[in-house]
Amino acid sequence: MRLFIAIFPPPAAIAHLKAAMSTLDIKLSDPGRWHLTLAFLGEVPEAGPATAALTEAELNPIGTLEIRGGGKFGTVLWAGVEGDLEALTRLTRSIRRSLRAKRVPPDDKKFRPHLTLARRTQPGQMAEALKLLRNYDGPIWHAHEAVLVRSELGAHPSYHQLSKVEIPR
């Protein structure tokens, strides 16, 4: 199964971004799947060790966050996240340490908090979207939980939340 650990912004923050993006002629991914990936595990035989790692990770409080700005990775369009990034990074490191201790190593990619909005974006669409995101400033929110997610790829990708832990305030 393909797993990752993420924070999902609250519905109000997602709705605000979705409304801003609705003015564009671009095929967005399902806003219900927009998330901040804290640790990507890839294919693993079972979820038990990852669930235990998430449960046992030392979770620190995170101040306010905000979806703001954006950019691109090739043809992938993303929205940025700002706010208490120092605490968000500490949380990510703690979760990744706990995963490695349970012998479920996450990928080695540097943590860059963002939400992937669209893939395979055409150049003209990308330019328009980047212009909109450059000035985008979403509502302030708090991260309430970290979630272990199983993702299923294909024509209609889907996410299944397997477990979650509350992030302390």
C-alpha positions as CSV (number, residue, x, y, z in Angstrom):
1,M,0.0,0.0,0.0
2,R,1.1,3.6,-0.8
3,L,1.3,5.7,2.4
4,F,2.0,9.3,3.5
5,I,1.5,11.4,6.6
6,A,-0.1,14.8,6.1
7,I,-1.9,17.8,7.5
8,F,-5.2,18.7,5.7
9,P,-6.1,22.4,6.0
10,P,-9.6,23.1,7.3
11,P,-12.5,23.2,4.9
12,A,-12.8,27.0,5.1
13,A,-9.2,27.5,4.0
14,I,-9.7,25.0,1.1
15,A,-13.0,26.6,0.1
16,H,-11.3,30.0,0.0
17,L,-8.5,28.8,-2.3
18,K,-10.9,26.8,-4.5
19,A,-13.0,29.9,-5.0
20,A,-10.0,32.0,-5.9
21,M,-8.8,29.3,-8.4
22,S,-12.3,29.0,-9.9
23,T,-11.7,32.0,-12.1
24,L,-9.0,30.1,-14.0
25,D,-9.5,27.7,-16.9
26,I,-7.4,24.9,-15.4
27,K,-8.1,21.4,-14.3
28,L,-7.4,21.2,-10.6
29,S,-7.0,18.1,-8.5
30,D,-9.8,17.3,-6.1
31,P,-9.7,20.0,-3.4
32,G,-10.6,17.3,-0.9
33,R,-7.2,15.9,-1.4
34,W,-5.2,19.1,-1.0
35,H,-2.8,18.6,1.9
36,L,0.7,19.3,3.3
37,T,2.8,16.1,3.1
38,L,4.9,15.7,6.2
39,A,6.4,12.3,5.3
40,F,6.0,10.2,2.1
41,L,6.5,6.5,2.7
42,G,5.7,5.1,-0.7
43,E,4.9,1.4,-1.0
44,V,4.9,-0.5,2.3
45,P,3.6,-4.0,3.1
46,E,1.4,-2.9,6.0
47,A,0.3,0.2,7.9
48,G,0.9,-1.0,11.4
49,P,4.5,0.3,11.9
50,A,3.6,3.7,10.4
51,T,0.5,4.0,12.6
52,A,2.7,3.2,15.7
53,A,5.3,5.7,14.6
54,L,2.7,8.4,14.2
55,T,1.2,7.6,17.5
56,E,4.6,7.6,19.3
57,A,6.0,10.7,17.6
58,E,6.6,13.7,19.8
59,L,4.2,16.3,18.5
60,N,4.7,19.9,19.2
61,P,2.2,22.8,19.0
62,I,2.1,24.7,15.7
63,G,1.1,28.4,15.6
64,T,-1.0,29.8,12.8
65,L,-0.6,28.8,9.2
66,E,-1.9,30.4,6.0
67,I,-2.1,29.3,2.3
68,R,-0.2,32.1,0.5
69,G,1.5,32.4,-2.8
70,G,2.5,29.5,-5.0
71,G,4.7,28.3,-7.7
72,K,5.5,25.4,-10.0
73,F,7.6,22.2,-10.2
74,G,7.7,21.6,-13.9
75,T,4.0,21.1,-14.9
76,V,2.9,20.8,-11.3
77,L,1.1,23.9,-9.8
78,W,1.3,24.4,-6.1
79,A,0.1,26.8,-3.4
80,G,2.5,27.9,-0.7
81,V,2.1,27.8,3.1
82,E,3.4,30.4,5.5
83,G,3.1,31.0,9.2
84,D,4.8,29.0,11.9
85,L,7.0,27.1,9.6
86,E,9.6,26.5,12.3
87,A,7.2,24.5,14.4
88,L,5.8,22.8,11.3
89,T,9.3,21.7,10.4
90,R,10.0,20.4,13.9
91,L,6.8,18.4,13.8
92,T,7.9,16.9,10.4
93,R,11.3,16.0,11.7
94,S,9.8,14.3,14.8
95,I,7.4,12.2,12.7
96,R,10.2,11.2,10.3
97,R,12.5,10.2,13.2
98,S,9.7,8.1,14.7
99,L,9.1,6.5,11.3
100,R,12.8,5.6,10.9
101,A,12.8,4.2,14.5
102,K,10.0,1.8,13.4
103,R,12.0,0.9,10.2
104,V,9.5,2.7,7.9
105,P,11.9,5.2,6.4
106,P,10.2,8.2,4.6
107,D,11.7,9.6,1.4
108,D,14.6,11.9,1.8
109,K,13.1,14.9,0.1
110,K,13.5,18.2,1.8
111,F,10.3,19.4,3.5
112,R,8.8,22.2,1.4
113,P,5.3,23.0,2.8
114,H,2.9,23.3,-0.1
115,L,-0.4,22.0,-1.5
116,T,-0.4,20.4,-5.0
117,L,-3.2,22.0,-6.9
118,A,-2.8,20.6,-10.4
119,R,-0.6,18.3,-12.5
120,R,0.3,18.4,-16.2
121,T,-0.6,22.1,-16.4
122,Q,-0.2,23.7,-19.8
123,P,2.2,26.7,-20.1
124,G,-0.6,29.3,-20.8
125,Q,-2.6,28.0,-17.9
126,M,0.4,27.9,-15.7
127,A,1.3,31.6,-16.3
128,E,-2.3,32.7,-15.5
129,A,-2.4,30.5,-12.3
130,L,1.0,31.8,-11.1
131,K,-0.1,35.4,-11.6
132,L,-3.2,34.6,-9.4
133,L,-1.2,32.7,-6.8
134,R,1.4,35.4,-6.6
135,N,-1.2,37.7,-4.9
136,Y,-3.2,35.0,-3.1
137,D,-3.5,35.4,0.6
138,G,-5.8,32.8,2.3
139,P,-7.3,32.8,5.7
140,I,-5.3,32.0,8.8
141,W,-5.8,28.5,10.3
142,H,-4.5,26.0,12.8
143,A,-3.3,22.5,12.1
144,H,-5.4,20.2,14.4
145,E,-4.2,16.7,13.4
146,A,-1.6,14.7,11.5
147,V,-3.1,11.9,9.4
148,L,-1.7,8.6,8.0
149,V,-3.2,8.3,4.5
150,R,-3.3,5.4,2.0
151,S,-3.4,6.7,-1.5
152,E,-4.7,4.8,-4.5
153,L,-3.5,6.0,-7.9
154,G,-5.3,5.6,-11.2
155,A,-7.8,7.4,-13.3
156,H,-9.7,8.5,-10.2
157,P,-7.1,8.7,-7.4
158,S,-8.5,8.4,-3.8
159,Y,-7.2,8.9,-0.3
160,H,-8.2,6.8,2.7
161,Q,-7.4,8.1,6.2
162,L,-6.0,5.2,8.2
163,S,-5.2,6.9,11.5
164,K,-4.7,10.4,12.9
165,V,-3.2,12.0,16.0
166,E,-4.2,15.3,17.5
167,I,-1.6,18.1,17.3
168,P,-1.3,19.8,20.7
169,R,-2.3,23.4,21.0
